[in-house]
Amino acid sequence: MQLFTTIASLRSYLCNDLRDRKSIALVPTMGALHVGHLSLIDRARTENDCVIVSIFVNPLQFGAGEDFDKYPRTLDGDRQICENAEVEAIFVPSASEMGLSKAKATYNMTQVMPPPEMVNVLCGRSRIDHFQGVATIVTKLLNIVQPDRAYFGCKDGQQLAVIRQVVNDLNLPVEIIGCPTIRESSGLAYSSRNQYLSASDRILAAHIYQSLLCARQKILDSDEICATSQVIATARNYLDKFPTINLEYIELVDAKTLQPCAQPEASLMLAIAARIGNTRLIDNISIIF
């Protein structure tokens, strides 16, 4: 496995007859790799000849007061995980290599603006400019690597929908693959931010997923079509039993457009964000009619 820190060196490696002979996959990450990331890598491995994992803690997607400075950075461990998973190369650029050489407030670079109706909802209400930052760096990575396919987890359903829209709108020649959320035995979705949780917090956090399952079961058990408000109320009522879970939102939206639905129809996503202490957690489940 090779490690590249510059765009030029990675492109040289990829263009050394590799692109003509092999299909290339990109797995974009911010590092602190876990079982969820490994599932993306494994899926990419089965569907492509060459797997590239990028590791970049993107300052553009962190807002003021968020955890950019303390976000876990575990490059040695990440490198070993990728080597064990038979990844061909990892790309670990610096901020300056990605064009981010100044303090965030004064970045002077072209940025990608996704459709406002997709980024001003759900997490976008509290994380201003977050998805603009995600879209900008993901677009740069896609242009740098030029993969045939790129792999993202479904745990961040809003991010996945936004990236698919950006790729479609900009006619980027890459297939975006969404992979199932991987969970601990308790149901808690794997996340790099789970490292912030104490043992008791982790037990509590598992109820976030349980609230989603409870709401979905409400739909399955109903003889009639449930109104969106009923579905959301079911999840809220479940979480009311755990006052230390600080609910930010729970919403039922179209999985593709992220717009709310008055009545369940087609393919929907029940999405949630909540805090336990200072740790913000997100999750979602699909509801298909």
N, C-alpha and C positions, 0 to 999 in steps of 0.2 A: 504494500500500500504506500502511496506517495502523499505528501503533504505540500500544498502550494499556498503561498501567502500573497502572491501577486497575480493580477489578471493576465499579464503577458505570459507568465510561466504556465498557468493553467491552460490558456488558449493554445500555446505551443504544444503541450502534451496532447490536448484533444485533437489538434489538427495533424498530428503525426500519423496519418493514415487511419487513425482510430475512427474518425467520424464516417469515413466511407465504408468501413467494414463492420461496424458494430452499432447497435442501438444504445442510446445513452439516456440514463435516468438521473434526475436531480432530486435530492431530498433536502430541502432547505430547513435549517434548524438554528436555534440560538444556543445550542450546546446543552450541557447538563443532561446528557442523553439518558433515557430510561427505556423501559419495556415498550412504551408506546412508540417511541422513535424507532426502536429495533423492528417493530412490526412493519413500519413504513419501508425500512431498508430491506427486510425480507421480501416484502411484496415487490419492491423494485427489482430485486435480484431475480425473482422468478420470471419477470416480464421483460427484462432487458439484458444486454450483454455487459454493460459497464455502468456502475453506480458511483455517482459523485455525491458526497454529503458536504453541504456548506455549513459552517459554524460561524455565526456573526450575531452578536448581541446588538441589535439595531437601535441606536439612540433615537431615531426618528419616530419610533412607535411608543416611546415612553413619554408620558406627560409630566408636568411639574409635580414634584412630591411623590412620584412613583418609584419603583424599586430598581432603577437602572444601575445605580452604584453597587447595590448589594445582590443583584441578580447572580445566581450561582454560575461560576466559570470554572469548569473542570476539564480542561483540555487534555491532560494526560489520560484521565479515565475515558474521555470521549474517544480519544485516538485508539485506545485499546479495544473499546467496544466495536469501533468501525473495522479494525483489523481482524478481529474475531469473526465479524460478519462478512468478511471477504469483500469489503468495499475497495474499489480500485484507487480512489483518491479522495482526500478531504481538502476543502478550500477554506482557509482561515484568514480572510483579509483583515487588515486594520481598518479603522474608521477612515483614515486618510486615503487608503487605497480605494475605498468605496465613495470617495468624494466628499467625505464629511470631516473636514479638517478644522472646523471652528466650533465654538459653543453653539448649541442647538438653536438658540435664539437668533443667530446671525448666519445660519447655513445659507449659502447662495448657490443653489443648484436647482435644476429642473425637477419638479416633483409631479407624481401621477395623482390626479384627483379622481377617485371613483365617483359614480353617480351619488349625489347628495342623499337621495331617498334610501340608499343602501347603507350609508355610513352615519346618518344622523338618527339612527334607531338602535335599539338594544344597547350594546356596549358603547356605541358611538355617542350616546347622550352624555356619558360621564368621562369618556376618554377622547377628548377633542383632538382631532388630527391624527389619532392613532392609526386609522385605516389608510389614510393618506401616506403615512410613514411606512406601513406594511406594503402597500401597493407599489410605492417607489422602489424600495429595496428588492422586493420580489421580482419586479420588472427588470431591474438591473441584473439580478442573478440569472434570470432567464435569458437575457441578452448576452451575458458573459459566457454561460455554459452552452446555450442553444440545445437543450436536451430534447429528446423525442417525447419524453413524459416527465412530469413533475408530481411528487407525491406529498399530500397534506392530510393530516388527521381531521376527522369529522368532529372532534371535540369542540373546536372553534368553528361552529357552523357558519357564523357570520363572515369570518375571514375566508373560509372556503368559497362561499357564494360571491364575495367581493372579488377574489382572485379570478374566479371563473369569468365574471363579467368583464374584468379588465382585459383578460386574455382574448375574450371574444371581441370586445370593442376595438382593441388595438391590432387584431388579426395576427396575434403572435402564434407561430407555428409549433405549438406544444399542446399535448393532451394533459389536462389536469385530472389527476386521479385522487378521489377522496377515499380514505381508508377508515374502517370502523374504529371507534373509540375502544381502547384497551383499558380494562378496569382491574383494580385490585379485587381480592375475594369479597370484600365488603361492598363492592359496587363503586367505590370512589375511583374516578377517572385518574389515570396516571397523568401527572403534570410536574414540571420542574419546580413549580412553586409549592408542591406538597412538602418540600424540604423545610418550609417555614413552619409547618404544623407540628405541634406536640402530639404525643401518643393519644391523649384524650381528644385533642382537636380532630385527629384523623377519624376517630370513631364517630364524632359528631358530624364531620363533613360527609360521611357516607349517606346521611339522611337527605342530602341535597338530591342525590340520584333517586333515592327512594320516593321522594315527593313527586318526581317526574313519572316514575312507574305508577304511582297511585293515581295520578291524573290520567295517564293513558288507560289504565284499567277502568276508570270511570266511563270513558268512551266505549270501551269494548263491552262493558256490562249493560250499557243503556239500550233500551228498546227503540229509542228515538235519537235523532241527531242532537248531540249536546251543543249548546251555545258555547262560544269561546269563553265567556265569562264563567260558565259552570266548570269548565276544565281548569281554568286558572285558579278558581276558588278552591277546588279540590286540593291542588298542590299547596296553596297558601294555608289552608286549614291544617294540613299535615305538618307544615313547618312551624305553625303557631305553637306546637308542643315543645319547640326548641328555641327559646327566646334569645339565646346567645348566637344563633345564626341570623345575621343581619341581612335580610333580603333586599337586594337592589332592584331586581325586576324578575318577573316571570311572564313570558309572552308566547302566544301561539301565532306563528307567522308562516307565510309561504316560504318553503325551503329555498326557492330559487330567487325570488324578488325581495324577500325579507319584509314584505308588507303584511300588516295584520289582517286577519280574516274574521268576519262577523260570525260565519258558520264554517265548521270544518269542511274542507273540500280538497281533492287532489292530494298532493304530497306536502305535508306540513312539518314544521320543526317546533317543538316545545323547548324553548331556551330559557336558561336561568343564569343569574349572576348573584352571588351572595358573598358576604365577608364573614370570616371567623377570626376574630381579633383584627389584626392588620392585614390578613391574607385574603386576597380576592380570588374567588374560584368561579369558574364557569363550567357549564355542562349543557347538554341537550339530548333529546331523543327524537327519532323520526316517528311520525304518525302518517301512515299511508292509507288512503281510502280508495 
